[in-house]
Structures are given as structure tokens and as C-alpha cells.
């Protein structure tokens, strides 16, 4: 049996794919949820002595969300010493001024960025509550949830929701004393991923701050997914993990 189980969403590309590799180690069982597949992930994970259960799941599909989450959580091994949930999947769309939204786009954003994260956390906590194990949850948030940006009102709102949800869950888990799960809402900084490509492709009318993000790419100021993933993997195993529930990996 593995000593650590890691459940990771959005693992097929970008920061998620890098985190999947960063967490792989002997005795780790990695469960990934993603809409796509990473053709080399299994070989990379197994080369590090870990095992992989890769699930192709669309967390933005409200109709199948709960069924897919329950299936994944039910398959977790139940005798590990540590359980880690990393809610990483998310999208910045719709990037637009508030007068130009479509209902379906807003609903999809909240399903992926908020509802899926909340329900995965809920099912994870319920499934591991009776286990004598160390339980840790990382919700990948954003500075956009802590500072408003024109053109990102939906994204900012979803990430603010992630922060407040995490703060509330920390209060709840503190009532369980040493048996409670530890939770952190973690901003990863500005990372060179496909999300950044989408951000830079916006027009100034959609996102007035687009020029600053284009400049960060041109001047090499974006962090690499591998570098950020390595820092997050080291952060998750810290003894003081969870002492600060709203955090930023750039502080470490």
C-alpha cells in the first residue's frame, strides 16, 4: 500500500502536469483528473517509483460532476499515512467587461473554478474523516481573488470564493483538533502556462491590463511550471503547512 495518496486536478498540462511529476516518488499513489491526457505522464511517474491512476474527467460539466468525483474518491486506497488533495483545475474565461457575458460561460467558470473544487473537498473530507491519517488540501487560488482586475470580474469572483471557502473549512476542521484536515488557498504567482497564452490574446477592450502580461512574457518574468511545482511539492510537506490558510508560493 502507498504511504501517500495525492489527488490532483488539471494534471494534463501546465502547472498541473508539472505538479504530477513533482509529487511522484516511491510510495506515492497519484490520482489525476483532467479533461485531456499526458502521453508521457505514466512513464515519468512510474520511473520515480510512484503509481498512477489517471482519470479523464471534465470538471466543468455540471451534469456529470458529482458522479465523476464520487467514482474517483471511492477508488482511493484507504490505508495510507497521508492524503493530499490539490484542486488545481481552473480557467480564466470569460475575459470580458461585465456587460458582455453569456450565462453559459459564467456558469461553466463557476462550475470548474468553484463548484468542482468545493465538491472534491467535501467528498475528500468525508472519505478520509475516519482514517488515522494526515490530511492536507491545497486549493490553487490567485492574486486575482485578492485584488480586482478590469476584465477579470468572473475569474476574480471565483478565486475570491476559493479563498473564503478555504478559510471557512479551516475553521470547521479546527474543531476536530489534531484529527482535522489542514487546508491552504495558495496563489502560484504568474506562471508560463496556456492560461497565460489566453490572457495575452485578449484585446485591450476585453482586458485593459493585457500589455503588462505581454511584457512579462517578453522580458522573461514568468515563472516556469516546473519551478513552481517543485516549490509547491516542498511546501505541502512542511510541518507548518496550514498555519497560514491564505498564502502565496512566492513567499517561500
Phi, psi and omega per residue, in radians:
X1 nan 2.561 3.122
X2 -1.253 2.691 3.052
X3 -1.568 -0.324 3.131
X4 -2.388 2.326 3.024
X5 -1.983 2.212 3.128
X6 -2.069 2.124 3.051
X7 -1.839 2.143 -2.998
X8 -2.324 2.223 3.096
X9 -1.746 2.754 3.125
X10 1.132 0.726 -2.954
X11 -1.658 0.103 -3.034
X12 -1.567 -0.203 -3.131
X13 -2.817 2.990 3.042
X14 1.029 -2.469 -3.099
X15 -1.080 -0.663 -3.141
X16 -1.074 -0.773 3.114
X17 -1.106 -0.677 3.107
X18 -1.190 -0.672 3.103
X19 -1.150 -0.657 3.106
X20 -0.982 -0.737 3.134
X21 -1.298 -0.624 -3.115
X22 -1.181 -0.584 -3.129
X23 -1.468 -0.260 -3.121
X24 -1.159 2.241 3.139
X25 -2.890 2.853 3.104
X26 -0.969 2.339 3.125
X27 1.494 0.059 3.128
X28 -1.781 2.294 2.998
X29 -1.898 2.049 -3.051
X30 -1.818 2.182 3.057
X31 -1.975 2.070 -3.105
X32 -1.962 2.535 3.059
X33 -2.190 2.166 -3.132
X34 -2.778 2.712 3.108
X35 -1.264 -0.548 -3.125
X36 -1.966 -3.012 3.130
X37 -2.164 2.674 3.064
X38 -1.955 1.942 -2.963
X39 -1.124 -0.414 -3.090
X40 -1.886 0.004 -3.026
X41 -1.096 -0.801 -3.085
X42 -1.040 -0.808 -3.131
X43 -1.097 -0.708 -3.130
X44 -1.160 -0.736 -3.118
X45 -1.179 -0.803 -3.110
X46 -1.199 -0.516 3.085
X47 -1.125 -0.408 3.110
X48 -1.624 0.066 3.082
X49 1.563 0.148 3.117
X50 -1.694 2.973 3.036
X51 -2.043 2.719 -3.025
X52 -2.323 2.321 2.958
X53 -2.096 1.725 -3.070
X54 -1.675 2.065 -3.123
X55 -1.907 2.236 3.064
X56 -1.560 1.894 -3.015
X57 -2.443 2.398 3.050
X58 -1.760 1.775 -3.090
X59 -1.341 -0.086 3.082
X60 -1.597 -0.045 -3.138
X61 -1.617 1.786 -3.065
X62 -1.099 -0.531 -3.067
X63 -1.185 -0.544 -3.090
X64 -1.938 0.023 -2.981
X65 -1.012 -0.970 -3.039
X66 -1.144 -0.689 3.122
X67 -1.075 -0.787 -3.129
X68 -1.144 -0.731 3.134
X69 -1.112 -0.793 -3.135
X70 -1.077 -0.670 3.130
X71 -1.105 -0.769 -3.118
X72 -1.174 -0.818 -3.107
X73 -1.143 -0.649 3.138
X74 -1.114 -0.452 -3.096
X75 -1.496 -0.063 -3.131
X76 -1.128 2.392 2.976
X77 -1.021 2.595 -3.031
X78 -1.951 0.214 -3.085
X79 -2.173 0.403 -3.138
X80 -1.420 2.835 3.113
X81 -1.510 -0.466 -3.114
X82 -2.438 2.428 3.063
X83 -2.148 2.254 -3.118
X84 -2.195 2.225 3.018
X85 -1.949 2.198 3.097
X86 -2.092 1.839 3.093
X87 -1.508 1.636 -3.044
X88 -1.866 -0.466 -3.055
X89 -1.064 2.408 3.126
X90 -3.091 2.896 3.136
X91 -2.519 2.585 -3.135
X92 -1.500 -0.354 -3.112
X93 -1.180 2.616 0.018
X94 -1.452 2.280 3.020
X95 -1.628 1.849 -3.050
X96 -2.969 2.831 3.009
X97 -1.269 2.660 -2.967
X98 -1.095 -0.315 3.116
X99 -1.461 0.040 -3.021
X100 -2.161 0.482 -3.101
X101 -1.528 2.681 2.956
X102 -1.953 2.453 -3.075
X103 -0.975 -0.765 -3.086
X104 -1.102 -0.670 -3.134
X105 -1.173 -0.727 3.123
X106 -1.163 -0.741 3.134
X107 -1.081 -0.729 3.123
X108 -1.101 -0.734 3.139
X109 -1.074 -0.767 -3.129
X110 -1.254 -0.594 3.088
X111 -1.088 -0.826 -3.099
X112 -1.272 -0.866 -2.997
X113 -1.382 -0.467 -3.029
X114 -2.118 -1.030 -3.031
X115 -1.075 -0.812 -3.138
X116 -1.071 -0.730 3.130
X117 -1.106 -0.779 -3.138
X118 -1.126 -0.777 -3.084
X119 -1.248 -0.630 3.049
X120 -1.101 -0.740 3.102
X121 -1.078 -0.778 -3.138
X122 -1.061 -0.875 -3.116
X123 -1.169 -0.635 3.113
X124 -1.106 -0.826 -3.140
X125 -1.093 -0.772 -3.130
X126 -1.102 -0.738 -3.068
X127 -1.249 -0.439 -3.064
X128 -1.879 -0.020 -3.015
X129 -1.024 -0.699 -3.069
X130 -1.518 -0.058 -3.100
X131 -1.461 2.500 3.069
X132 -1.529 1.332 -3.041
X133 -2.510 2.732 3.020
X134 -1.356 2.182 -3.078
X135 -2.111 2.253 -3.088
X136 -2.362 2.436 -3.131
X137 -2.232 2.265 3.042
X138 -2.039 2.054 3.020
X139 -1.786 1.985 -3.127
X140 -1.277 1.970 -3.093
X141 -1.835 -2.538 -3.116
X142 -2.932 2.674 2.993
X143 -1.061 -0.372 3.130
X144 -1.174 -0.341 3.068
X145 -1.452 -0.109 -3.065
X146 -2.101 -0.150 3.095
X147 -2.582 2.091 -3.062
X148 -1.145 2.539 3.094
X149 -2.346 2.306 3.085
X150 -1.100 2.294 -3.121
X151 1.610 -0.201 -3.129
X152 -2.044 0.470 -2.992
X153 -1.037 -0.657 3.124
X154 -1.215 -0.832 3.131
X155 -1.060 -0.782 3.116
X156 -1.044 -0.733 -3.127
X157 -1.129 -0.716 -3.130
X158 -1.176 -0.692 -3.114
X159 -1.306 -0.544 3.010
X160 -1.113 -0.658 3.086
X161 -1.103 -0.703 3.105
X162 -1.068 -0.766 3.131
X163 -1.069 -0.837 -3.084
X164 -1.212 -0.642 3.055
X165 -1.042 -0.782 -3.122
X166 -1.108 -0.717 3.112
X167 -1.093 -0.712 -3.129
X168 -1.184 -0.741 3.126
X169 -1.120 -0.639 3.093
X170 -1.040 -0.735 3.104
X171 -1.067 -0.769 3.138
X172 -1.085 -0.802 -3.086
X173 -1.231 -0.459 3.097
X174 -1.118 -0.436 3.118
X175 -1.199 -0.291 3.115
X176 -1.587 0.038 3.133
X177 1.101 -2.394 -3.077
X178 -1.201 -0.215 3.127
X179 -1.586 -0.079 -3.136
X180 -1.297 2.666 3.054
X181 -1.334 2.646 3.078
X182 -1.786 2.443 -3.045
X183 -2.399 2.480 3.112
X184 -2.430 2.379 2.969
X185 -1.731 1.960 -2.893
X186 -2.041 2.128 3.014
X187 -1.460 2.294 -3.095
X188 -1.595 -0.039 -3.021
X189 1.470 -2.948 -3.113
X190 -1.654 1.906 -2.974
X191 -1.968 2.490 -3.073
X192 -1.374 1.438 -3.095
X193 -2.210 -3.133 3.094
X194 -1.100 -0.492 3.078
X195 -1.068 -0.686 3.104
X196 -1.160 -0.586 3.068
X197 -1.075 -0.771 3.126
X198 -1.115 -0.700 3.136
X199 -1.104 -0.778 -3.096
X200 -1.228 -0.321 -3.136
X201 -1.505 -0.096 3.117
X202 -1.229 2.652 3.057
X203 -1.453 2.743 3.078
X204 -1.030 -0.472 3.101
X205 -1.203 -0.656 3.102
X206 -1.301 -0.790 -3.054
X207 -2.421 1.699 -3.080
X208 -1.048 -0.369 -3.127
X209 -1.570 0.210 -3.026
X210 -1.057 -0.618 -3.078
X211 -1.071 -0.615 -3.135
X212 -1.146 -0.658 3.127
X213 -1.285 -0.602 3.050
X214 -1.119 -0.681 3.128
X215 -1.163 -0.680 3.118
X216 -1.070 -0.657 3.098
X217 -1.189 -0.806 -3.082
X218 -1.164 -0.503 -3.099
X219 -1.766 0.161 3.061
X220 1.212 0.555 -3.106
X221 -1.652 0.010 3.118
X222 -1.469 2.385 3.079
X223 -1.300 2.608 3.105
X224 -1.431 2.565 3.096
X225 -0.990 -0.691 -3.113
X226 -1.114 -0.724 -3.123
X227 -1.151 -0.751 3.141
X228 -1.197 -0.716 3.134
X229 -1.066 -0.717 3.127
X230 -1.098 -0.685 3.128
X231 -1.186 -0.674 3.130
X232 -1.171 -0.728 3.124
X233 -1.059 -0.698 3.105
X234 -1.234 -0.622 3.141
X235 -1.139 -0.710 -3.052
X236 -1.109 -0.535 -3.102
X237 -1.638 0.091 3.109
X238 -1.125 2.551 3.105
X239 -1.108 -0.535 -3.103
X240 -1.641 0.234 3.110
X241 -0.980 2.314 3.113
X242 1.635 -0.175 3.129
X243 -1.211 -0.512 3.030
X244 -2.029 1.955 -3.005
X245 -1.465 -0.347 3.061
X246 -2.039 1.846 -2.960
X247 -2.361 3.056 -3.122
X248 -2.445 2.217 -3.059
X249 -1.126 -0.355 3.113
X250 -1.220 -0.135 3.064
X251 -1.421 -0.058 -3.015
X252 -2.153 nan nan
